[in-house]
Amino acid sequence: MQQTLNTTLLIIGGGPGGYVAAIRAGQLGITTVLVEGQALGGTCLNIGCIPSKALIHVAEQLHQTRQHSQGSALGIQVAAPTLDIGKSVEWKDGIVDRLTSGVAALLKKHKVQVIQGWARIVDGKTVEIEGANTRIQCEHLLLATGSKSVNLPMLPIGGAIISSTEALAPTSVPKRLVVVGGGYIGLELGTAYAKLGAQVSVVEAQERILPAYDGELTQPVHEALKKLGVKLYLKHSVEGFDAQTNTLQVRDPQGERLNLPTDQVLVAVGRKANTQGFNLEALDLAMNGSSIKVDNRCQTSMRNVWAIGDLSGEPMLAHRAMAQGEMVAEVIAGKHREFNPTAIAAVCFTDPELVVVGQTPDEAKAAGLDCIVANFPFAANGRAMSLESKAGFVRVVARRDNHVILGWQAVGVGVSELSTAFGQSLEMGARLEDIAGTIHAHPTLGEAVHEAALRALGHALHI
Ligand SMILES: Cc1cc2nc3c(=O)[nH]c(=O)nc-3n(C[C@H](O)[C@H](O)[C@H](O)COP(=O)(O)OP(=O)(O)OC[C@H]3O[C@@H](n4cnc5c(N)ncnc54)[C@H](O)[C@@H]3O)c2cc1C
């Protein structure tokens, strides 16, 4: 006999968008059911943000130790390190387990009913769980089904051809790896594999790596990749893979064909909204390209059907998904909320790291704004020197007329942590004078933020 559950809010997908919406809804006393087909935490906790940063950390530790074993200016002497990748993956899985069980505990604490299974939409108020003979009826349906890797028809995943998911659970480190795609996922993983000891090449169709960002910002990453021995094939396109000879065929900018011998090919050419396979078509929702179109409250074209996170398009980032999830729960609880952030930080955990918050100089110019742009290099920052990393800079973009800050960008060691200060200054409508008038602790990388604002005002102290 079919079981029918009734709930106020039904969430499909337990990634950062869905589980945060569920926790907030639980806090607000909304009866909530969350359906997850795979594992709580979604892409982010299981096969995305967290495992990638764990693998990057393992790779960095190995790389540093190897450098010390080859003679270190710091006076540290160690023997050449070895790597037990199985143990590294076990460590990474331990972090994932702790975080996903934490999510399960939080959902339980907030009285969210979690159903393990694949949801199939019947209509805007009814969902079935595949193979479970369960039907759920709801007042509000929140779609949070995330995204999937984009596949290339000439490089189907399998065997030597892998996606980021397989790259995050290696059983061994390949001798040679070609990464197809020079965006943040390809470069984060490519850098990690190079530090783990693979000979890494990156094939990118555009003329520079991280093509979403400007050349000044990406240059230190480009230089560091070269120093690490990563070969960059820019303006090259992929034609196919010959499994007999283990060679990737690419075409150079002149149209000449190149064969790149490799043991593995990592396809990292982007992600697309996950709209297939759960009868979403039944709702006939308005689309925005391949993602679901939502308004400034994440409402779809159907009343009381909401969509958040990667399913609702760019920027496909976990912190955006979480913020949208929290907001939708509050809207359903009757609060007046809108999703209207001044800025959403984008961070690349490359080496050096890169962070962009708000408008870049090019974007401000394109918007017709007269701006002051100022940089402060880490080469003049004591903390960066003590971290053996003088590459990179902090850049500020502010309106010339009233000095309101429009954007921050930084590239350098550890700059991901500066994204918090950048985001806060933009949300609070800070002017250059606010940052210049704040005492920044010494010695920190944050002093470069202070100095960039001072420099924009024409009186930097340390340059
Ligand atoms: C390698 C990698 C590294 C990344 N690094 C970062 C980073 O450093 N910072 C960052 O902000 N973002 C990063 N991201 C992106 C981030 O993971 C996503 O933006 C985020 O997970 C989106 O959250 P979401 O809730 O929209 O969807 P997801 O996390 O994709 O979750 C969707 C969930 O829905 C479930 N689901 C789908 N269909 C159904 C169905 N029919 N029934 C039941 N359940 C269903 C899925 O199983 C999944 O668990 C990374 C992604 C990858 C792949």
PDBQT file of the ligand as one rigid body, heavy atoms in Angstrom, charges set to zero:
ROOT
HETATM    1  C1  LIG A 501      35.554  19.669  -7.384  1.00  0.00    +0.000 C 
HETATM    2  C2  LIG A 501      34.657  20.796  -6.929  1.00  0.00    +0.000 A 
HETATM    3  C3  LIG A 501      35.151  21.770  -6.088  1.00  0.00    +0.000 A 
HETATM    4  C4  LIG A 501      34.322  22.794  -5.645  1.00  0.00    +0.000 A 
HETATM    5  N1  LIG A 501      34.852  23.745  -4.810  1.00  0.00    +0.000 NA
HETATM    6  C5  LIG A 501      34.064  24.745  -4.367  1.00  0.00    +0.000 A 
HETATM    7  C6  LIG A 501      34.566  25.721  -3.464  1.00  0.00    +0.000 A 
HETATM    8  O1  LIG A 501      35.743  25.679  -3.064  1.00  0.00    +0.000 OA
HETATM    9  N2  LIG A 501      33.741  26.689  -3.024  1.00  0.00    +0.000 N 
HETATM   10  C7  LIG A 501      32.426  26.761  -3.450  1.00  0.00    +0.000 A 
HETATM   11  O2  LIG A 501      31.700  27.666  -3.021  1.00  0.00    +0.000 OA
HETATM   12  N3  LIG A 501      31.918  25.868  -4.306  1.00  0.00    +0.000 NA
HETATM   13  C8  LIG A 501      32.699  24.860  -4.778  1.00  0.00    +0.000 A 
HETATM   14  N4  LIG A 501      32.165  23.913  -5.619  1.00  0.00    +0.000 N 
HETATM   15  C9  LIG A 501      30.755  24.069  -6.048  1.00  0.00    +0.000 C 
HETATM   16  C10 LIG A 501      29.798  23.593  -4.944  1.00  0.00    +0.000 C 
HETATM   17  O3  LIG A 501      30.054  22.242  -4.652  1.00  0.00    +0.000 OA
HETATM   18  C11 LIG A 501      28.362  23.778  -5.403  1.00  0.00    +0.000 C 
HETATM   19  O4  LIG A 501      28.151  25.131  -5.773  1.00  0.00    +0.000 OA
HETATM   20  C12 LIG A 501      27.374  23.427  -4.298  1.00  0.00    +0.000 C 
HETATM   21  O5  LIG A 501      27.530  22.100  -3.871  1.00  0.00    +0.000 OA
HETATM   22  C13 LIG A 501      25.927  23.628  -4.795  1.00  0.00    +0.000 C 
HETATM   23  O6  LIG A 501      25.034  23.292  -3.782  1.00  0.00    +0.000 OA
HETATM   24  P1  LIG A 501      23.556  22.802  -4.129  1.00  0.00    +0.000 P 
HETATM   25  O7  LIG A 501      22.892  22.591  -2.821  1.00  0.00    +0.000 OA
HETATM   26  O8  LIG A 501      22.950  23.706  -5.108  1.00  0.00    +0.000 OA
HETATM   27  O9  LIG A 501      23.727  21.400  -4.899  1.00  0.00    +0.000 OA
HETATM   28  P2  LIG A 501      24.557  20.081  -4.616  1.00  0.00    +0.000 P 
HETATM   29  O10 LIG A 501      25.605  20.266  -3.619  1.00  0.00    +0.000 OA
HETATM   30  O11 LIG A 501      24.971  19.581  -5.966  1.00  0.00    +0.000 OA
HETATM   31  O12 LIG A 501      23.486  19.101  -3.982  1.00  0.00    +0.000 OA
HETATM   32  C14 LIG A 501      22.395  18.626  -4.707  1.00  0.00    +0.000 C 
HETATM   33  C15 LIG A 501      21.916  17.348  -4.053  1.00  0.00    +0.000 C 
HETATM   34  O13 LIG A 501      20.655  16.980  -4.619  1.00  0.00    +0.000 OA
HETATM   35  C16 LIG A 501      20.594  15.576  -4.709  1.00  0.00    +0.000 C 
HETATM   36  N5  LIG A 501      19.569  15.241  -5.705  1.00  0.00    +0.000 N 
HETATM   37  C17 LIG A 501      19.573  15.582  -7.020  1.00  0.00    +0.000 A 
HETATM   38  N6  LIG A 501      18.459  15.122  -7.609  1.00  0.00    +0.000 NA
HETATM   39  C18 LIG A 501      17.737  14.494  -6.647  1.00  0.00    +0.000 A 
HETATM   40  C19 LIG A 501      16.491  13.804  -6.649  1.00  0.00    +0.000 A 
HETATM   41  N7  LIG A 501      15.742  13.691  -7.741  1.00  0.00    +0.000 N 
HETATM   42  N8  LIG A 501      16.066  13.256  -5.487  1.00  0.00    +0.000 NA
HETATM   43  C20 LIG A 501      16.820  13.342  -4.355  1.00  0.00    +0.000 A 
HETATM   44  N9  LIG A 501      17.988  13.981  -4.304  1.00  0.00    +0.000 NA
HETATM   45  C21 LIG A 501      18.448  14.552  -5.437  1.00  0.00    +0.000 A 
HETATM   46  C22 LIG A 501      21.996  15.177  -5.098  1.00  0.00    +0.000 C 
HETATM   47  O14 LIG A 501      22.256  13.816  -4.777  1.00  0.00    +0.000 OA
HETATM   48  C23 LIG A 501      22.838  16.157  -4.282  1.00  0.00    +0.000 C 
HETATM   49  O15 LIG A 501      23.210  15.598  -3.045  1.00  0.00    +0.000 OA
HETATM   50  C24 LIG A 501      32.967  22.856  -6.063  1.00  0.00    +0.000 A 
HETATM   51  C25 LIG A 501      32.446  21.868  -6.907  1.00  0.00    +0.000 A 
HETATM   52  C26 LIG A 501      33.281  20.843  -7.338  1.00  0.00    +0.000 A 
HETATM   53  C27 LIG A 501      32.703  19.785  -8.247  1.00  0.00    +0.000 C 
ENDROOT
TORSDOF 0
